[in-house]
Amino acid sequence: MTNREKSIQILGEKGIAYEVLEHSKKVYICADTATERKVELNQVVKTLIFYDKKKRIHVFMVPGDQSLNQKKARHAIQSNKMKFVDRGILEQDFGLIIGAISPLLMLGKARLLMDEKLTVPTELTISTGEPGSGIKLKTSDLLVLLACEVVDIT
C-alpha cells in the first residue's frame, strides 16, 4: 500500500471529510506546494521529525510560511537537545519521503505537536505522503484525528 493510500485509508476509517488535491508536478518545498494546491502558504502543514536526547521521536507541524523555533520546540518537549531524524531512517524504518511527510503516517509512532498558528485557518493541507498530491481538510478534524498538542513552536 502506498503512503497516499495509507493516508486516505486513515481518514476514511475515521470518517473525516477531505479532498485530495492533485499536483501538476512533484513538489517538495512549501511555497511550491501552496501554489500547486491553490492555497495560502500558512495553510500548508510542514511536518518535521526530530529525536530528543533520549531518542524519542517528536513530530512538529508548523505553517509553511514559518520556521520551527528549536528553542521553543526543545522547551515544548522538555529536552535540551534534539536533532533531525536521519533521512535513511525516515525512508527505511518509516517509509517516508522527505518533503512529502504526512503527519497521519506518524500516528501512534511519535509525539505529535502542532504550532498554534495552524489553528487559525479553518482548513489546512497536508501531504498524502507522496510529492504529487495533498489533502485538504478542516483544521478541527485534523486536530481531533491527530490528538496533537497545540504549542507555540515558531
PyRosetta script that sets phi, psi and omega in degrees:
from pyrosetta import init, pose_from_sequence

init()
pose = pose_from_sequence("MTNREKSIQILGEKGIAYEVLEHSKKVYICADTATERKVELNQVVKTLIFYDKKKRIHVFMVPGDQSLNQKKARHAIQSNKMKFVDRGILEQDFGLIIGAISPLLMLGKARLLMDEKLTVPTELTISTGEPGSGIKLKTSDLLVLLACEVVDIT")
pose.set_psi(1, 134.4)
pose.set_omega(1, -179.6)
pose.set_phi(2, -76.3)
pose.set_psi(2, 164.4)
pose.set_omega(2, 176.2)
pose.set_phi(3, -59.6)
pose.set_psi(3, -39.8)
pose.set_omega(3, 178.6)
pose.set_phi(4, -59.6)
pose.set_psi(4, -48.4)
pose.set_omega(4, 179.9)
pose.set_phi(5, -62.6)
pose.set_psi(5, -39.6)
pose.set_omega(5, 178.5)
pose.set_phi(6, -63.1)
pose.set_psi(6, -45.2)
pose.set_omega(6, -179.5)
pose.set_phi(7, -61.7)
pose.set_psi(7, -45.5)
pose.set_omega(7, -179.9)
pose.set_phi(8, -65.9)
pose.set_psi(8, -37.8)
pose.set_omega(8, 178.6)
pose.set_phi(9, -63.3)
pose.set_psi(9, -42.7)
pose.set_omega(9, 179.2)
pose.set_phi(10, -59.6)
pose.set_psi(10, -46.0)
pose.set_omega(10, 180.0)
pose.set_phi(11, -63.8)
pose.set_psi(11, -42.8)
pose.set_omega(11, 179.7)
pose.set_phi(12, -63.0)
pose.set_psi(12, -43.5)
pose.set_omega(12, -179.8)
pose.set_phi(13, -63.5)
pose.set_psi(13, -30.5)
pose.set_omega(13, -178.7)
pose.set_phi(14, -92.8)
pose.set_psi(14, -1.9)
pose.set_omega(14, 178.2)
pose.set_phi(15, 69.7)
pose.set_psi(15, 29.9)
pose.set_omega(15, -178.9)
pose.set_phi(16, -88.8)
pose.set_psi(16, 129.5)
pose.set_omega(16, 175.7)
pose.set_phi(17, -74.6)
pose.set_psi(17, 137.6)
pose.set_omega(17, -178.4)
pose.set_phi(18, -155.1)
pose.set_psi(18, 166.9)
pose.set_omega(18, 174.8)
pose.set_phi(19, -132.4)
pose.set_psi(19, 128.2)
pose.set_omega(19, 175.1)
pose.set_phi(20, -82.6)
pose.set_psi(20, 129.2)
pose.set_omega(20, 179.7)
pose.set_phi(21, -108.7)
pose.set_psi(21, 110.7)
pose.set_omega(21, -179.2)
pose.set_phi(22, -80.4)
pose.set_psi(22, 139.2)
pose.set_omega(22, 176.2)
pose.set_phi(23, -95.7)
pose.set_psi(23, 153.4)
pose.set_omega(23, 176.1)
pose.set_phi(24, -79.5)
pose.set_psi(24, -14.7)
pose.set_omega(24, 178.8)
pose.set_phi(25, -155.6)
pose.set_psi(25, 166.0)
pose.set_omega(25, 175.9)
pose.set_phi(26, -73.1)
pose.set_psi(26, 134.4)
pose.set_omega(26, 178.1)
pose.set_phi(27, -131.4)
pose.set_psi(27, 149.1)
pose.set_omega(27, -176.8)
pose.set_phi(28, -130.7)
pose.set_psi(28, -2.2)
pose.set_omega(28, -176.9)
pose.set_phi(29, -116.9)
pose.set_psi(29, 138.1)
pose.set_omega(29, -174.2)
pose.set_phi(30, -56.4)
pose.set_psi(30, -41.1)
pose.set_omega(30, -179.5)
pose.set_phi(31, -61.6)
pose.set_psi(31, -42.9)
pose.set_omega(31, 177.6)
pose.set_phi(32, -67.0)
pose.set_psi(32, -36.8)
pose.set_omega(32, 179.1)
pose.set_phi(33, -62.5)
pose.set_psi(33, -45.8)
pose.set_omega(33, 179.6)
pose.set_phi(34, -60.6)
pose.set_psi(34, -41.5)
pose.set_omega(34, 178.6)
pose.set_phi(35, -62.6)
pose.set_psi(35, -47.6)
pose.set_omega(35, -179.4)
pose.set_phi(36, -62.4)
pose.set_psi(36, -37.9)
pose.set_omega(36, -176.7)
pose.set_phi(37, -88.2)
pose.set_psi(37, -6.4)
pose.set_omega(37, -179.3)
pose.set_phi(38, 57.0)
pose.set_psi(38, 48.2)
pose.set_omega(38, 177.6)
pose.set_phi(39, -131.7)
pose.set_psi(39, 167.9)
pose.set_omega(39, 175.2)
pose.set_phi(40, -72.2)
pose.set_psi(40, 150.3)
pose.set_omega(40, -178.5)
pose.set_phi(41, -59.4)
pose.set_psi(41, -32.7)
pose.set_omega(41, -179.6)
pose.set_phi(42, -74.0)
pose.set_psi(42, -4.4)
pose.set_omega(42, 176.5)
pose.set_phi(43, -95.4)
pose.set_psi(43, -5.1)
pose.set_omega(43, 178.2)
pose.set_phi(44, -89.9)
pose.set_psi(44, 125.2)
pose.set_omega(44, 179.1)
pose.set_phi(45, -89.9)
pose.set_psi(45, 116.0)
pose.set_omega(45, 175.1)
pose.set_phi(46, -90.4)
pose.set_psi(46, 125.5)
pose.set_omega(46, -175.6)
pose.set_phi(47, -111.5)
pose.set_psi(47, 119.3)
pose.set_omega(47, -176.9)
pose.set_phi(48, -120.9)
pose.set_psi(48, 138.2)
pose.set_omega(48, -175.2)
pose.set_phi(49, -121.7)
pose.set_psi(49, 126.1)
pose.set_omega(49, -176.6)
pose.set_phi(50, -128.4)
pose.set_psi(50, 156.2)
pose.set_omega(50, 166.5)
pose.set_phi(51, -98.5)
pose.set_psi(51, 149.3)
pose.set_omega(51, 167.2)
pose.set_phi(52, -96.6)
pose.set_psi(52, -175.0)
pose.set_omega(52, -175.8)
pose.set_phi(53, -65.8)
pose.set_psi(53, -18.8)
pose.set_omega(53, 177.9)
pose.set_phi(54, -97.0)
pose.set_psi(54, 12.4)
pose.set_omega(54, 179.1)
pose.set_phi(55, 67.1)
pose.set_psi(55, 20.5)
pose.set_omega(55, 172.4)
pose.set_phi(56, -80.0)
pose.set_psi(56, 144.8)
pose.set_omega(56, -176.6)
pose.set_phi(57, -96.6)
pose.set_psi(57, 135.8)
pose.set_omega(57, 179.3)
pose.set_phi(58, -128.4)
pose.set_psi(58, 133.8)
pose.set_omega(58, 177.0)
pose.set_phi(59, -106.8)
pose.set_psi(59, 121.4)
pose.set_omega(59, 178.5)
pose.set_phi(60, -108.1)
pose.set_psi(60, 128.4)
pose.set_omega(60, 178.0)
pose.set_phi(61, -113.6)
pose.set_psi(61, 124.3)
pose.set_omega(61, -179.3)
pose.set_phi(62, -132.1)
pose.set_psi(62, 156.7)
pose.set_omega(62, 177.5)
pose.set_phi(63, -63.0)
pose.set_psi(63, 149.5)
pose.set_omega(63, -178.9)
pose.set_phi(64, -60.6)
pose.set_psi(64, -20.8)
pose.set_omega(64, -180.0)
pose.set_phi(65, -96.0)
pose.set_psi(65, 10.2)
pose.set_omega(65, -178.0)
pose.set_phi(66, -125.8)
pose.set_psi(66, 163.2)
pose.set_omega(66, 174.4)
pose.set_phi(67, -114.0)
pose.set_psi(67, 149.7)
pose.set_omega(67, 175.5)
pose.set_phi(68, -68.4)
pose.set_psi(68, 129.2)
pose.set_omega(68, 173.4)
pose.set_phi(69, -90.1)
pose.set_psi(69, 106.5)
pose.set_omega(69, -173.6)
pose.set_phi(70, -65.5)
pose.set_psi(70, -29.8)
pose.set_omega(70, 177.4)
pose.set_phi(71, -64.7)
pose.set_psi(71, -46.1)
pose.set_omega(71, 178.1)
pose.set_phi(72, -65.7)
pose.set_psi(72, -38.2)
pose.set_omega(72, 180.0)
pose.set_phi(73, -65.0)
pose.set_psi(73, -44.0)
pose.set_omega(73, 177.9)
pose.set_phi(74, -60.9)
pose.set_psi(74, -40.5)
pose.set_omega(74, 178.0)
pose.set_phi(75, -63.2)
pose.set_psi(75, -43.0)
pose.set_omega(75, -178.4)
pose.set_phi(76, -61.9)
pose.set_psi(76, -34.2)
pose.set_omega(76, -179.4)
pose.set_phi(77, -99.3)
pose.set_psi(77, 3.9)
pose.set_omega(77, 178.6)
pose.set_phi(78, 53.5)
pose.set_psi(78, 52.4)
pose.set_omega(78, 178.7)
pose.set_phi(79, -140.2)
pose.set_psi(79, 138.4)
pose.set_omega(79, 179.6)
pose.set_phi(80, -86.7)
pose.set_psi(80, -3.2)
pose.set_omega(80, 178.1)
pose.set_phi(81, -138.3)
pose.set_psi(81, 144.3)
pose.set_omega(81, 170.5)
pose.set_phi(82, -157.6)
pose.set_psi(82, 151.5)
pose.set_omega(82, 178.8)
pose.set_phi(83, -146.9)
pose.set_psi(83, 152.7)
pose.set_omega(83, 178.3)
pose.set_phi(84, -57.5)
pose.set_psi(84, 142.3)
pose.set_omega(84, 171.0)
pose.set_phi(85, -72.2)
pose.set_psi(85, 132.7)
pose.set_omega(85, -176.9)
pose.set_phi(86, -59.0)
pose.set_psi(86, 145.1)
pose.set_omega(86, 179.4)
pose.set_phi(87, -52.5)
pose.set_psi(87, -44.8)
pose.set_omega(87, -178.7)
pose.set_phi(88, -60.1)
pose.set_psi(88, -41.0)
pose.set_omega(88, 179.1)
pose.set_phi(89, -67.5)
pose.set_psi(89, -43.5)
pose.set_omega(89, 179.0)
pose.set_phi(90, -60.8)
pose.set_psi(90, -42.1)
pose.set_omega(90, -178.2)
pose.set_phi(91, -73.7)
pose.set_psi(91, -49.0)
pose.set_omega(91, -174.4)
pose.set_phi(92, -78.7)
pose.set_psi(92, -46.5)
pose.set_omega(92, -175.1)
pose.set_phi(93, -81.5)
pose.set_psi(93, -31.9)
pose.set_omega(93, -175.9)
pose.set_phi(94, -114.5)
pose.set_psi(94, -9.9)
pose.set_omega(94, -179.8)
pose.set_phi(95, 68.8)
pose.set_psi(95, 25.9)
pose.set_omega(95, -177.0)
pose.set_phi(96, -93.4)
pose.set_psi(96, 156.1)
pose.set_omega(96, 178.3)
pose.set_phi(97, -114.3)
pose.set_psi(97, 120.4)
pose.set_omega(97, 179.3)
pose.set_phi(98, -58.9)
pose.set_psi(98, 133.1)
pose.set_omega(98, -178.7)
pose.set_phi(99, 89.1)
pose.set_psi(99, -2.6)
pose.set_omega(99, 179.4)
pose.set_phi(100, -147.1)
pose.set_psi(100, 46.5)
pose.set_omega(100, -176.5)
pose.set_phi(101, -89.8)
pose.set_psi(101, 123.7)
pose.set_omega(101, 175.1)
pose.set_phi(102, -91.4)
pose.set_psi(102, 127.2)
pose.set_omega(102, 177.3)
pose.set_phi(103, -63.4)
pose.set_psi(103, -22.6)
pose.set_omega(103, 179.1)
pose.set_phi(104, -60.4)
pose.set_psi(104, -32.9)
pose.set_omega(104, -176.9)
pose.set_phi(105, -75.5)
pose.set_psi(105, -6.1)
pose.set_omega(105, 178.9)
pose.set_phi(106, -107.3)
pose.set_psi(106, 4.8)
pose.set_omega(106, 176.8)
pose.set_phi(107, -58.0)
pose.set_psi(107, 128.4)
pose.set_omega(107, 178.6)
pose.set_phi(108, 78.4)
pose.set_psi(108, 0.2)
pose.set_omega(108, -178.1)
pose.set_phi(109, -113.9)
pose.set_psi(109, -11.1)
pose.set_omega(109, -174.5)
pose.set_phi(110, -161.0)
pose.set_psi(110, 166.2)
pose.set_omega(110, 171.6)
pose.set_phi(111, -80.0)
pose.set_psi(111, 130.9)
pose.set_omega(111, -176.9)
pose.set_phi(112, -108.5)
pose.set_psi(112, 126.4)
pose.set_omega(112, 179.2)
pose.set_phi(113, -128.4)
pose.set_psi(113, 131.9)
pose.set_omega(113, -179.0)
pose.set_phi(114, -116.8)
pose.set_psi(114, 134.6)
pose.set_omega(114, 177.1)
pose.set_phi(115, -66.8)
pose.set_psi(115, 140.8)
pose.set_omega(115, -177.3)
pose.set_phi(116, -60.4)
pose.set_psi(116, -24.8)
pose.set_omega(116, 179.0)
pose.set_phi(117, -65.9)
pose.set_psi(117, -23.9)
pose.set_omega(117, 178.6)
pose.set_phi(118, -72.8)
pose.set_psi(118, -12.3)
pose.set_omega(118, 179.2)
pose.set_phi(119, -84.0)
pose.set_psi(119, -6.9)
pose.set_omega(119, -178.2)
pose.set_phi(120, -75.2)
pose.set_psi(120, -52.6)
pose.set_omega(120, 177.9)
pose.set_phi(121, -65.4)
pose.set_psi(121, 146.3)
pose.set_omega(121, 179.3)
pose.set_phi(122, -78.3)
pose.set_psi(122, -21.5)
pose.set_omega(122, 176.4)
pose.set_phi(123, -129.8)
pose.set_psi(123, 145.5)
pose.set_omega(123, 177.2)
pose.set_phi(124, -127.7)
pose.set_psi(124, 162.7)
pose.set_omega(124, 171.2)
pose.set_phi(125, -123.0)
pose.set_psi(125, 137.7)
pose.set_omega(125, 176.1)
pose.set_phi(126, -122.3)
pose.set_psi(126, 163.7)
pose.set_omega(126, 175.5)
pose.set_phi(127, -73.8)
pose.set_psi(127, 152.0)
pose.set_omega(127, 171.6)
pose.set_phi(128, -77.9)
pose.set_psi(128, -11.2)
pose.set_omega(128, -174.1)
pose.set_phi(129, 105.6)
pose.set_psi(129, 0.0)
pose.set_omega(129, 178.1)
pose.set_phi(130, -135.0)
pose.set_psi(130, 145.9)
pose.set_omega(130, -172.6)
pose.set_phi(131, -72.4)
pose.set_psi(131, -1.9)
pose.set_omega(131, -177.3)
pose.set_phi(132, -100.0)
pose.set_psi(132, 3.8)
pose.set_omega(132, -178.5)
pose.set_phi(133, -163.1)
pose.set_psi(133, 161.5)
pose.set_omega(133, 177.6)
pose.set_phi(134, -136.4)
pose.set_psi(134, 176.8)
pose.set_omega(134, 179.6)
pose.set_phi(135, -128.5)
pose.set_psi(135, 128.6)
pose.set_omega(135, 174.5)
pose.set_phi(136, -103.1)
pose.set_psi(136, 133.5)
pose.set_omega(136, 178.3)
pose.set_phi(137, -152.9)
pose.set_psi(137, 166.6)
pose.set_omega(137, 178.3)
pose.set_phi(138, -67.4)
pose.set_psi(138, 139.5)
pose.set_omega(138, 177.9)
pose.set_phi(139, -58.0)
pose.set_psi(139, -43.0)
pose.set_omega(139, -178.7)
pose.set_phi(140, -61.4)
pose.set_psi(140, -38.3)
pose.set_omega(140, 178.3)
pose.set_phi(141, -66.8)
pose.set_psi(141, -40.8)
pose.set_omega(141, 179.4)
pose.set_phi(142, -63.9)
pose.set_psi(142, -41.6)
pose.set_omega(142, 179.3)
pose.set_phi(143, -61.3)
pose.set_psi(143, -44.4)
pose.set_omega(143, 179.7)
pose.set_phi(144, -66.7)
pose.set_psi(144, -45.8)
pose.set_omega(144, -178.1)
pose.set_phi(145, -60.8)
pose.set_psi(145, -46.9)
pose.set_omega(145, -176.8)
pose.set_phi(146, -78.4)
pose.set_psi(146, -22.4)
pose.set_omega(146, -175.3)
pose.set_phi(147, 48.2)
pose.set_psi(147, 43.7)
pose.set_omega(147, -175.6)
pose.set_phi(148, -88.2)
pose.set_psi(148, 162.2)
pose.set_omega(148, 175.6)
pose.set_phi(149, -82.9)
pose.set_psi(149, 134.3)
pose.set_omega(149, 176.9)
pose.set_phi(150, -100.9)
pose.set_psi(150, 118.4)
pose.set_omega(150, -174.4)
pose.set_phi(151, -141.0)
pose.set_psi(151, 166.0)
pose.set_omega(151, 175.7)
pose.set_phi(152, -90.5)
pose.set_psi(152, 105.6)
pose.set_omega(152, -178.5)
pose.set_phi(153, -128.9)
pose.set_psi(153, 16.5)
pose.set_omega(153, 175.7)
pose.set_phi(154, -119.9)
pose.dump_pdb("model.pdb")
